Amino acid sequence: METDPLQRLDHTMDALRAALLSGDLLALAPLEAILTAESGSLVAETPADSLARLRGKAAQSEVLLAAALRGLRSAQRRMAEIEAIQNGFSTYDHQGQRQAHSTAAGDLARRF
């Protein structure tokens, strides 16, 4: 295991990127804890080029995290839509009156 905080941060940022690209969301929490602990151990004398490399990796991770969050929200919306359909749906007649319709469980299962 590396003893240099800069190397540990660098490897942890690489692991974060790999977890995001592979969709391993369960790996994010432990990585976040490591990043938080290690970022506090950087010293003022850390070389500027090393900090720039870490900032670049952080920016890439930010983009990947935002995309993962969009994907999760999209999945949540889709699950809510499916649940709403299972509970029935509504239409409106030519007079603007709401008409409730129920769905049979078997019909929905065949569609998906």
Solvent accessible surface area in square Angstrom, and as a share of the most:
residue,aa,sasa,rsa
1,M,214,0.96
2,E,56,0.25
3,T,120,0.70
4,D,60,0.31
5,P,35,0.22
6,L,25,0.12
7,Q,91,0.40
8,R,48,0.18
9,L,9,0.04
10,D,24,0.13
11,H,91,0.41
12,T,11,0.06
13,M,16,0.07
14,D,63,0.33
15,A,42,0.33
16,L,13,0.07
17,R,107,0.39
18,A,59,0.46
19,A,8,0.06
20,L,17,0.08
21,L,103,0.51
22,S,89,0.57
23,G,49,0.47
24,D,67,0.35
25,L,68,0.34
26,L,163,0.81
27,A,27,0.21
28,L,33,0.17
29,A,72,0.56
30,P,76,0.48
31,L,22,0.11
32,E,105,0.47
33,A,59,0.46
34,I,77,0.39
35,L,31,0.15
36,T,88,0.51
37,A,70,0.55
38,E,25,0.11
39,S,61,0.39
40,G,68,0.66
41,S,46,0.29
42,L,52,0.26
43,V,93,0.54
44,A,105,0.81
45,E,141,0.63
46,T,16,0.09
47,P,73,0.46
48,A,81,0.63
49,D,103,0.53
50,S,10,0.07
51,L,48,0.24
52,A,57,0.44
53,R,110,0.40
54,L,17,0.09
55,R,160,0.58
56,G,35,0.33
57,K,42,0.18
58,A,49,0.38
59,A,53,0.41
60,Q,94,0.42
61,S,4,0.03
62,E,121,0.54
63,V,101,0.58
64,L,39,0.19
65,L,77,0.38
66,A,43,0.33
67,A,42,0.33
68,A,27,0.21
69,L,81,0.40
70,R,148,0.54
71,G,42,0.40
72,L,83,0.41
73,R,127,0.47
74,S,54,0.35
75,A,52,0.40
76,Q,125,0.55
77,R,142,0.52
78,R,103,0.38
79,M,127,0.57
80,A,60,0.47
81,E,88,0.40
82,I,37,0.19
83,E,105,0.47
84,A,57,0.44
85,I,49,0.25
86,Q,104,0.46
87,N,120,0.62
88,G,14,0.14
89,F,99,0.41
90,S,39,0.25
91,T,58,0.34
92,Y,146,0.56
93,D,48,0.25
94,H,176,0.78
95,Q,131,0.58
96,G,49,0.47
97,Q,107,0.47
98,R,160,0.58
99,Q,75,0.34
100,A,89,0.69
101,H,76,0.34
102,S,105,0.68
103,T,43,0.25
104,A,59,0.46
105,A,89,0.69
106,G,42,0.40
107,D,69,0.36
108,L,12,0.06
109,A,74,0.58
110,R,186,0.68
111,R,174,0.64
112,F,120,0.50
